[in-house]
């Protein structure tokens, strides 16, 4: 994520998921990101739950002193947690759209780890809202193992086509 001059970040939203992925590098990246957030004395906002990459990034930040807020839709709560709770504070919302809105309200910037369609949906929503000037918050992709290369190529193609 490239920093914007004179912009101060306090709350970073990381979007990942409830699974670990097929590559150990995804887990390592999540842990490293959580540690980096804590080392910079930033607060973490994430998608809630206590499994997968979400668990790795939130625990790494939390045990090193970061304030952590998990925002989870009620429908995902049984799927996202083996212990029925998120790391740190937890905000349970009614649905996916409210989750993205709450993340936008609580975060100064967004980082996306490799994940699935739900994460891509959030990425596209936030990018669309930025395009429509609903927000001006930076959005970064942690491109572990070139995970987002195809998506970036598609975006470049779309930009060139219009």
C-alpha positions, -999 to 999 in steps of 0.1 A, spaced: 0 0 0 15 33 -11 12 60 16 -5 92 6 16 123 17 5 139 49 -21 112 55 -22 96 89 -36 61 93 -48 48 126 -72 20 117 -64 -5 90 -91 -29 77 -78 -63 65 -101 -85 45 -91 -121 43 -113 -151 51 -122 -181 73 -99 -205 55 -61 -208 53 -58 -212 15 -36 -238 -2 -3 -220 3 16 -216 35 27 -182 23 -9 -170 27 -7 -178 64 28 -163 68 16 -131 50 -14 -128 73 8 -132 104 34 -108 91 7 -82 83 -8 -85 118 26 -81 134 34 -50 111 1 -34 121 9 -38 158 45 -27 153 32 6 138 8 10 167 -22 8 144 -56 -6 151 -70 -35 131 -105 -38 117 -113 -71 101 -141 -93 90 -145 -110 124 -145 -147 133 -118 -168 147 -107 -191 118 -84 -191 89 -64 -161 77 -88 -138 97 -77 -156 128 -40 -154 119 -40 -116 112 -62 -107 141 -43 -128 167 -9 -116 155 -20 -79 159 -39 -85 191 -12 -103 211 12 -75 201 -10 -48 215 -32 -36 187 -68 -28 193 -89 -52 172 -124 -49 160 -141 -78 141 -172 -69 121 -192 -100 112 -226 -105 97 -250 -125 119 -253 -152 92 -216 -158 91 -211 -159 129 -215 -197 131 -191 -203 102 -165 -179 113 -157 -190 148 -149 -222 166 -153 -203 199 -182 -181 188 -162 -149 192 -138 -127 173 -104 -116 185 -108 -83 204 -141 -65 201 -168 -78 180 -196 -60 161 -223 -82 148 -242 -67 118 -273 -77 99 -257 -85 65 -228 -82 41 -236 -47 28 -238 -34 64 -205 -51 72 -187 -32 43 -203 1 54 -192 -4 90 -157 -13 78 -157 19 58 -168 38 89 -141 24 111 -111 22 88 -87 47 73 -73 22 46 -79 -13 34 -56 -42 27 -69 -74 9 -52 -107 15 -57 -136 -10 -92 -150 -6 -124 -159 -25 -154 -143 -41 -167 -128 -9 -134 -109 -6 -135 -99 -42 -170 -86 -38 -159 -64 -10 -129 -52 -30 -151 -44 -60 -176 -26 -38 -150 -5 -21 -133 3 -54 -166 13 -70 -174 35 -40 -140 52 -44 -147 57 -81 -181 73 -72 -163 95 -46 -182 79 -17 -148 76 0 -112 84 -7 -95 57 14 -66 38 0 -71 2 -11 -42 -22 -12 -37 -58 -24 -13 -80 -7 -4 -99 -38 10 -131 -22 22 -156 -48 9 -134 -75 -26 -142 -64 -41 -109 -77 -22 -108 -110 -52 -119 -131 -75 -94 -113 -50 -66 -119 -47 -75 -156 -85 -75 -158 -87 -40 -142 -60 -27 -166 -80 -41 -195 -112 -25 -183 -95 9 -178 -80 8 -213 -114 -2 -228 -133 28 -216 
